[in-house]
Amino acid sequence: MIRTLDAERDPSAAPGGCTSYRGGSTGPYEQRTLQGIGHNVPQGAPVAIARAVVDAARLSACRGERSPVRMVT
């Protein structure tokens, strides 16, 4: 499962957002655009990030896959 979150107002984002990742995915793919959010996505849309992580984990569990969620410290 690849889930991308695009910040609508991120000045450093590539044109077209994260759509280029779709070609490298052989499984489910979802792209969400965060309306009105700039470059600092965790601060601007913490609930949207949490929802995307939970949704990805649920989809993986339904498919019998290992959770894609990794904590980086």
C-alpha positions as CSV (number, residue, x, y, z in Angstrom):
1,M,0.0,0.0,0.0
2,I,1.4,3.3,-1.0
3,R,-0.4,6.4,0.4
4,T,0.8,9.8,-0.5
5,L,-0.2,13.1,1.1
6,D,0.3,16.2,-1.1
7,A,0.2,19.6,0.6
8,E,-1.7,21.9,-1.8
9,R,0.3,25.0,-0.9
10,D,3.7,23.5,-0.6
11,P,6.0,25.8,-2.7
12,S,8.7,23.1,-2.8
13,A,6.5,20.3,-4.1
14,A,6.9,18.9,-7.6
15,P,4.3,19.9,-10.2
16,G,1.6,17.3,-10.1
17,G,2.4,16.3,-6.6
18,C,3.2,12.7,-5.8
19,T,1.5,11.2,-8.8
20,S,4.9,9.9,-10.1
21,Y,4.9,7.3,-7.3
22,R,1.9,5.6,-8.8
23,G,4.0,3.9,-11.5
24,G,6.2,2.2,-9.0
25,S,3.3,0.6,-7.1
26,T,2.0,-2.9,-7.8
27,G,-0.5,-2.8,-5.0
28,P,-3.2,-0.4,-3.7
29,Y,-2.3,3.3,-4.1
30,E,-4.1,6.3,-2.8
31,Q,-3.2,10.0,-3.1
32,R,-4.7,12.6,-0.8
33,T,-4.4,16.3,-1.4
34,L,-4.4,18.4,1.8
35,Q,-6.3,21.5,0.9
36,G,-4.8,24.8,2.2
37,I,-1.8,23.1,3.8
38,G,1.8,24.4,3.2
39,H,5.2,22.8,3.5
40,N,4.9,21.8,7.2
41,V,2.4,19.0,6.9
42,P,2.7,17.6,10.4
43,Q,1.9,20.9,12.0
44,G,-0.7,21.9,9.4
45,A,-2.6,18.7,9.2
46,P,-1.9,16.3,12.1
47,V,-5.3,14.7,12.0
48,A,-5.0,14.0,8.3
49,I,-1.6,12.3,8.8
50,A,-3.0,10.2,11.7
51,R,-6.0,9.2,9.6
52,A,-3.8,8.1,6.6
53,V,-1.6,6.0,8.9
54,V,-4.6,4.3,10.5
55,D,-6.3,3.7,7.1
56,A,-3.1,2.2,5.7
57,A,-2.7,-0.1,8.7
58,R,-6.4,-1.2,8.5
59,L,-6.1,-2.0,4.8
60,S,-2.9,-4.0,5.3
61,A,-4.6,-6.0,8.2
62,C,-7.6,-6.7,6.0
63,R,-5.3,-8.0,3.3
64,G,-3.3,-10.2,5.8
65,E,-0.1,-8.1,5.3
66,R,2.4,-6.9,7.8
67,S,1.7,-3.4,8.9
68,P,3.4,-0.8,6.8
69,V,3.7,1.6,9.7
70,R,7.2,2.2,10.8
71,M,8.2,4.6,13.6
72,V,11.4,6.6,12.9
73,T,13.1,8.1,15.9
